[in-house]
Amino acid sequence: MTKCTVVLVDDTAEVRMLVRTQLRLAGSFTVVAEGTNGDDALRLAREHQPDILLLDVSMPGTDGLAALPAIVAATPATRVVVYSGFEEPALAARAVELGAAAFIPKSRPVAELPDQLLTLLGVVPVEQPAGPERPAPVTEDGWQADGVLARHSDHFPLIFEQATIGMATMTLTGRVVRANASLGRFVARSPEQLVGVMFEDLLPAQHRGDFQRMIESVSSRAAPAGRLEHQLDAAGSSLDALSTVARIEDASHQPLYLLLQVHDMSSQRRAEEALRLSEERFRVLVEGVRDYGVFMLDPTGHIASWNTGAERIKGYTAEEIVGRHFRTFYTKEAQDDRHPERELEIAKATGRYEEEGWRVRKDGTQFYANVVISALHQDGELVGFAKVTRDITERQRMVDAREQATRAAELLAVIAHELRSPVGIIVGSAQLLSRHWAALAESERAGMLASLESSGGQITRLVEDLLTASRLEAGALLTQPQDLAVRPVLQTVAETARRPRSPGQPAPPIDVDCPDDVVMYADAARVTQMVANYVSNALRYGVPPVRLSARQLDGWAEIAVRDEGAELPEELASSLFSKFPAHRDTRGIGLGLFIVRELARAHGGDAGFTRDAGGNVFWLRLPADASILWSDSARRRHQEVGPDALATRRD
């Protein structure tokens, strides 16, 4: 029988390897060409006129849906099969509507793919003779890992659908492949109607260019994420919206698709405007208002009057507070920074000042306040200020809870995706190795074994980071410090990091510069984890070569991981060690640097980041021996040595 010709288009090399191998082993197919985007698909279809073209959806440049109609028109005899990681009925229907002969989700076992393609071509699959029996790490229901993957995959769609914010997954060019009900409600369409739509087409013309530039920046990895305030067209009307776009990547850090979140800001804007107008109408102070602290200040900021609302919120009676400066209500840090005085200067210059921040009650407790200060004039002269304070602590807690829930949903989505890719590779590689060992070429076996090791290591690191972060937050992390030679630790981490993540990939350049006599008093496993997280961060985000160095200084052991990457933006550098950085790149769960700093502090040391002439430096400082933990003078020296001084000493 003449073999069926196949063109395979997918931007993930490991997926192409698995599919290509499986089709070869089936004996009925010949993969004549491979591509990585929609433009490749159209060109290769015209060139080879294949029987089947396997086409991914989310790819850089031209995505699969955009290229599909042109492929069908150019090669009518070719059966185009959309082979996608998105299991979405509306997406499958849209693909068929555009001319696809079939839609096959990647979640199905890759071993079933040949028979599915033969059936599509009207060929009765021929049962292949079984190879020699080997112990199979899989069960008849698809191995236990399928169950793990299914559990992680099922949670996110539930959160996705029930979210009150608009959410969508998009191709790398901004085409919607899944939308939730909230997003559909924002634009007066059903989620199914949004599938296949370019999201920018839902925006007014003046915002489309900005949105497309944001998409291109995130997809090309020029920026970790993007934010844009815009209007959103909805059945002839529009609403104010804030859209955030994050990039989701596979185990090899290749962009897979984009995650879109859309917040409806219209209600908040209307409420803020209504409050502003209401506050500006105040020309007298109403003593009976209990929900607002309303009082007068003289031109120098001393309290001239007091109402019952102010007494209820702040705890002072009129007799206790009138005549005192209003800076009494501010934290010590704000007082030292002369923040209250600057508020009056701005109100005097512009007529009004408004902010939200922490204030202090009489009993020393703090509350979150919305504060409006209006300058009052008579005959052109400043006579004082009207100050309105509202306790919005509960509202702020709700905002914090909502942000935490959003972060949790994002984290769960990223964890699900982080597991989906390595587990899928492990399952597919294990099945091929166990069922077709003898038929595989030596290079194919080696490639799959390397993929198994790489994917297993990725899952192990993910689980270890999650467990460590959980134990750190619960205060349950136990360390076993001991006298530890630093050089072997750095060499072990470097050797592990040099191993290629996939077959054929060159080993990253990593150098170690550490005298043999550098020692520290720390838990060996935790130090290895901290340095490995630094190195992983440098390999992901920095520019090689990566250099590991260590020095002994004033009773402390200092480790530095340096790369030659570009200078980081200030907003990113300031949040690097946060648990969920505001500008986190979505290729991981964002815990690595957070764990490093918390582990360092658990050992009595610290961790941080600095920039010098050689590039970006992530430093780690731990005690050289146990005695330094009890030395007050050593503690003072430790606190005085900042990142700049550390960088200078290394140079």
Secondary structure by P-SEA (a helix, b strand, c coil): cbbbbbbbbcccaaaaaaaaaaaaaacccccccccccaaaaaaaaaaccccbbbbbccccccccccaaaaaaaaccccccccccccccaaaaaaaaaacccccccccccccaaaaaaaaaaccccccccccccccccccccccaaaaaaaaaaaaaaaaaaaccccccccccccccccccaaaaaaacccccccccccccccccccaaaaaaaaaaaaaacccccbbbbbbbbcccbbbbbbbbbbbbbcccccccbbbbbbbbaaaaaaaaaaaaaaaaaccccccccccccccccccccccccccaaaaaaccccccccccccccccccaaaaaaaaaaaaaaaaaaccbbbbbbbbcccccbbbbbbbbbbbbbccccccbbbbbbbbaaaaaaaaaaaaaaaaaaaaaaaaaaaaaaaaaaaaaaaaaaacccccccaaaaaaaaaaaaaaaaaaaaaaaaaaaaaaaaaccccccccccccaaaaaaaaaaaaccccccccccbbbbbbcccccccccaaaaaaaaaaaaaaaaacccccbbbbbbbcccbbbbbbbcccccccaaaaacccccccccccccccccaaaaaaaaaaaaccccccccccccbbbbbbbbccccccccaaaaaaaaaccaaaaaaaac
